[in-house]
Amino acid sequence: MRTGPIRCQEAADAGDLRVELAGLHGDTAVVTVAGEIDLRSAMTLRDHLTAVVEAGFESIVIDFEQVLFCDASGLNALVALANRMRADGGGVWLAGVRPAQRRLFQITGLDRRFPLCERVEDAVAQAGPHSLGR
């Protein structure tokens, strides 16, 4: 259940990375990420996703369609988020993951950790049917 404001309501830039709160669907937040997630930008990603968690959302859908590159530091930030969300009874879904990143998730076994959806709408529906239309 949401309890407070989201500090990252404005889009944030970290070099080649852009993180933006794109939508709210009940207790599910949709965050759009664009650019490259690497050692230099992973902290920005982590900080903005943490702000969404601290606002009290039960689920987060991350729109990955515009992510051009994601290295191990980016994966680490996502795993830390998923661990925190699961501990609080929530979850993280990824939507629009490009084939190269999808292969990375499969090689690392993280495709079993993160549901990978083709579209944001599909991820929101999986995150909680009760969240649609709210």
N, C-alpha and C positions, 0 to 999 in steps of 0.2 A: 504494500500500500504506500502510495506517495506520501511523503511527509514534509518536503521542503522544496525550495526553488532549485533549479538546475543552473549551476554557475557557468556552464558552457553554452548558453543559449545562442550566443553569437558564434559565427563560424570562426575557426582559429586556423592560422597558417603556421606551419613549422617547415620552412624551406619548401620542399616539394610535396608536403602533406597538408591536406585540408580535412578538418573534422567538423561536422555540422549536425546539430539536432534537427532532423528533417520532419519528424512527426510524432504524435502521441496517440496511442490507441489503447485507452483504458490504462491498465498497468504495464503496457508495453511501450517502450521508447524505440524509435527508429533513428539510427545514427548513420549518416552518409560519410564515408571515408573516400578521399580521392588523392591520388598521387602515389608516392613511394613510402613504404614503411620500412625503415632501416634503423640502425643504431642511433642515428642522429634524430630521428623523428618518433621513435617508439615511445619515448617518455611523454611526448605531447599526446599521443593516442591514449596512453594509459591514464594520464591526468584527466582527459575529457570523458573517457568512459567511466572513470571513478566518480566523477561529478554526477553522472547519470545514476549510478548505483546509489550514491549518497542521497539522491533526491527521492529514493524509495521505490523505484520501478522494480517490478518482479521479473520482468523479461526485457532483454535488449535484442533488437534485430539490427545487425550491422550490414548496411548496403555496401558490398565490396565491388560493385560493378566498375567503379572508376579507379580501383587500386591497380597500379601498373606493376608493382613489385612489392614483395613482402619477404623479409629475411627472418632469421632465427630470433632476433630481438623483437620483431613484430609478433611472431608466433608466441613468444614468451609473454608478451603483454596480453594477448588474447587468452592464453591458458590461465594466467593470474586472474583475469576478469571472470572466466568461467568457474574457476575454483571458488571465488568469492560469491558469485551468484548462486551456485549450487548449495553452498553452506547456508545461504539465506532462503533456500527453497525455490530459487528462480532458475533462469537459464539464458543461454546466448545462442542465437541463430545467425547464420551468415547467408546472405542472399547475393545473387549475381556474381558468384566467384568465377573468375576467368579460368580457362582450362589449365594454364601454367600453374596458377595458385592451387587449383583443385588437385592437381597432381602432387604438389607439395604436401597438401593436407593428407592425401592418400598414402604417400611414402612415409610420412611421420606417424601415421595412424590417427591423426587428429580429426579425420573425417568421421571417426566413431565418437569423438568428443563433442564436435559441433555439427548439428544438423545443417547440411548445405542445401539451400533451396535455390531454384532458378530465379524466382521473382520475390520482391519484398512482400507482396501481398500473400504469397504462399507461406513465407516465414512468419508473418504476423498471425495468420490463421493457425499455424502449428503452435505458436507461442501461447496461444490461448484464444479459443473461439469466442470467449466472453469479451475479448478486447476489441473485436471488430464493431464498428459503428458507434463506439463511445467517444 
